[in-house]
């Protein structure tokens, strides 16, 4: 019997962060995220990441809704679902959040631990698949960081 969260597999598999991974590996990644995370609802105005905070190494997949991405001294950006959020902290040597994420609409979010995600992925993927996935997520995080760094 299919799990209710399986309806989110196409959205998660379609995330830009997975780069050019083949569809079967994108779907496998989606299943790992769904099996290690928990679905949450957020009301408009809820904030779940705050710039500068040192917090647990949590990631988020925005599955429904729109959020504001706010960085000090930067124009506010908006991000629509589906989107990967909270990926930069795991590659940030200072281990603090680089932006504030606040729901602009009602949202559905998959909250997960990056540490548990990586451990589970390493168990379920072969060595090359795992290394490729990790490299793509890191490249995605750094590309996003560089875009922010270059904005006015």
N, C-alpha and C positions, 0 to 999 in steps of 0.2 A: 504494500500500500504506500503510495507516495506521501512524503512528508509535506506539510503545508508550506514550509519554507522553501521547498524545491521551486516554487513559482519565481523565486528571486535568482535562480541560477543564470538565466540569460542576461539579466542586468549585471550581475557580478562578473560573469564571463566576458562581458563586453567592455569592461573598464579599460581605459587608456593605459593604465599602469602595466598591464600585461604585455604591452608592446606587440610583437609579432609572434607570440606563442601560438601554436596550432590550437584549433578549437577544442580538441579533446583535453589538452593541458589546461586551457582556460576554464573548462567545465570542472576539471579535477580540482583546480585551485578554488573555484566557487564552492564546491562541496566541502573542502577543507575549512574554508572560512565559516560556512554555515554550521559545520559540526563543532567548531571551537568557539564560536561567538554566540551572542544572544541578541534577539531582536528587541528593539525598544521603540517606544513612541516618544516624540518630543513635540511640545506645543510651541506655537510661534512665540518667540522671545526667550526660549530656553537656550542656555549657553552650556556647552559641554567640554569645550577646550578654551583655556584662557592663556593668552600670550604671556610668556615669561614664567609660567608655573612649571615647577618640577613635579611631574606626576608619574603615575604608572605608565608603562610603555603600552598604551592602548591605541588601537587603530579603529577606524570607523568606515563603514561603507554607507553612504547616504543612498537609500533605496527609493525614497519618495520625498518630494518636497524641495525647498530651496533654502540655502543658508547664506549668511553674510560671512565673508572672510575678512577680518579686520586686523591690520598690522599698524603698529604705531608709525605715524608720519607717512602713511601710504593711503591712497584712495581706497575706499571700501570696494571689495569685489563681491559678486554674487556667484554662487555655484548651484547648479541644478543637478538633481539625481539623474542617473547614477554617478557617484563620484567616490573616490578613495580619499579619505581625510586622515590626518594624523600620522602620515608616513614619514615625515621629515624628522621627527624627534628621534627615531631609532638610529638615524645616521648623523645626528647632531652631537658632536663631542661634549657640548655643554649640558646636554640632556635637559633642555627646557623647551617649552612650546614656543613656536615662532609666530603664531597667529591666534586670534580669538575666533571661535566658530559659534555663531548664534543662529538659531532657526528663524527664518523669516515667515515660514508657513508651517502648518502641521507637517511633521516629518516622520518617516520610518527609517531607523538606523540599525545597522548591525554593528554591535560593539564587540571587539575581540582583543585578546592579548597578542601582541606581536611575538612575544617569546613562545607562547603555546602554538601560535600559527606556524612559526618556523620549525619548531620541533616536530609537529605533526606532518608538515609538508616534507620534511627530511625523511620521515618514516615511510610516507606514501609515494614519494617520487624517487626515480632513480637518481644517481649522482649528477648526471648531466642535466636532467630536467630541473633538479633543485638548484644547481649553480646558475642555470639560465634564468630561472624565476627570480632568484635573489638579485642577480645583476640587473635585470629589467626594472625591478622595484627601486633599486638604488639609483639607477639612471633617471627614472621618472622623478624621484624625490629631488635629486640635484638639478634636473632641468627646471622643475617648478621653482626651486630656490633661486636659481640664476635669473629666471624671468622676473621674480619679485625684486631681486637685487638691482636689476636694470630699469625697473619702472621708476617714474618721476617721484 
